[in-house]
Amino acid sequence: MDFFRASGRNLLAAEAAATVEHHIALSVVGADRLPESGYLRAKVAQEELIKASTIPYTILRSTQFFEFIGRLADSATQREIRLSPALVQPIASDDVVAALADLAGGPPLNGTVEVAGPGAYPLDKLVRKFLASRGDKRPVVADIHARYFGAELDDRSLTPGEQPRFGRTAFDDWLNGRIGAPA
């Protein structure tokens, strides 16, 4: 929390002095729905600083990146990987970058936009599929009480609200290295 508040204040002060015309921030879909998570609570505090400043802004809230799935499995491992079966709608980081570039090239929205991958999956099944593709035989156990960065999840916790933008890359295509490959 201290980091996000201090860095946010410093950045916004420097932007005001430089007369920045469009502040772009990357945040997390569902951050406001999971106050039990210290990290997500800090992301909300960062968003609030941006909204309270005088600098025109656009906040892009993204779902989890495909590229973080392995780390998520590692963080949930003891003898087995215990993960929530709640729905998630992960996205390729390249699709997030494309959304950020698009927003940065446009006018400030003074609002928040969400971006998500094209498909939703139960978190435990997604990680199980990821691990299987890597030959990792660690057991994955669905546990409705498993914590995700300190918070219990439900099917709305990490999925986008109404009218999100969608990335183009399907999880299976990313997983199998078919990104950009001919159909």
N, C-alpha and C positions, 0 to 999 in steps of 0.2 A: 504494500500500500504506500509506504513512504517513498519507494522508488518512483512509482507512477505519479504520485502527487508532485514530488520535487522535480522530476524530469519534465512533467507536463507544464508546470509553472515556468520553468526555465525556458523551455521551447516556445511556449506561447509569448513570453516576454520578448524573446529574441525575434520572433515573427512580427510582433507589433512594432518593434523598433525598425525592422526592415520593410515594413508595410506589405507583408505577405498578403496576397489576395485570395488564397484558397488553401486551407489546411485540410489535408487528407489523413485520416487515421484508420488503422486496421484494428478491429475488435473481434469479439467472439459471439456468434449466434447463441442466444440463451443466457448470456452473462447476467442479465437482470432477473432471470428465473432461478438462479442457483446461488443465493446469498451465502450458503454454507461454505462455498469455496472461496478461500482467501484470494486466490489469483483472479477469479472472475469478479469478485467484489472490487478488487483494485482496478480491473478494466472498466467497470461501471464508473468508478471515481474519475478515471482518466477521461471518459466520455463526458461526464458532467463538467469537468474543467473546460473542455473544448466548447461545449454548448454555452457556457457562461462567459466565454471570452468575446471580444469584439471582432474576432477574425472570422470571416466567412468560412464555412467548413462543410465537409462531407465525411461521414463515418461509414465505413464498410464493415459490416459484421459478417464474418465467414464461419461456416461450419468447419469441423476438424479437417485437416489435410490428410490425404492418403499417406503421405510421407511420414506421418507421426504414428501410424498404427503399430509399428514394431516397438517403438518406445513405450507406447501405452501398454502393450503386452508385457514388456519388461518391468514396468512400474507396478503391475498387478500380480507379479509372480512371487509366490513363496514355493510350495511344492507343486502348486497348480495355479493356473491363472483364473482368478475369480472376477468376472465382469458382469455388469448389468445387461439384461436382455432388452433394455430400452432401445428404441429406434434412434439411429443417427443417420445423417445424410452427408457423408464426407465428400471432399472435393479435391481435385488435383491442384497442387500449388500453382502450376502454370495457369490454370483457369482463374485463380484468385488474382494473380499478377495481371492478367488480361482485364479483369474487372476494375482493378485499381487504376490501370493505365487509362481505361475508358473514362472513368470518373474524373481523373486528374486532368484530362483534356477537355472536360466540360465545365460548365459554370458550377459554383458551389450550390449545394442543395439545401444547406442549413438543416440537414436532416440525416437520417440513417437509412442505409440500403442493406439488404441481406443478400448473400450469395451462398449457394449450396450446390452440391453435386446432383447429378440427374437421378440418383436412386437412393432409397432409404433401406436400411438394413438393421436388424437387431445387432447391437454392439458385440455381443459374445460370438455370434455367427460370423460377423465380419472379421474379427480377429482370428477365429478358427480357420477361416478360408485363407487369410493372409499367411498364417503360420504353415498351413499345409502346402502352400505354393513354394515355401522356402525349405520344405522338408523338416520343419520343426515339429516334433511330436509332443510338445508340452500339452497337457490336458487343459482345456478351457471349460470352466464351469459357469453356467448361468446362475447368477445370484442377484435377486432383486434388491438386496441390501448392500451390494458392493458399492464402494465409493468411487466417484470419479472426481479426482482432485478435491476430495473432502465432502462431496455432495452425493446424495442418492438421486438417481435419475428416474424419469418416466418418459413416455413416448413424445412429450412436448418439450422436454428440457433442452435438447440439442438439435432440434429440427427447426427449420425456418417458419416464420409466420406467413401471412398472406402476401402474395405477389413478390416473391424473391426473384432474383436473377438466378439462372442456372448455368453451371459449368457444362462444357460439352463432353468432357472425358468420363467415360463409364469406368467404374471400379475394375471390372474384369479386363477391360482393355489396358488400363494402367498396370494392373497386376501382371498381366501376360506380356507386357512390353510392346503392345500394339499401338501405342500412341503415335499418330502420324503415319502408320503403315497403311498401304492400300487395302481397300476392303476386299 
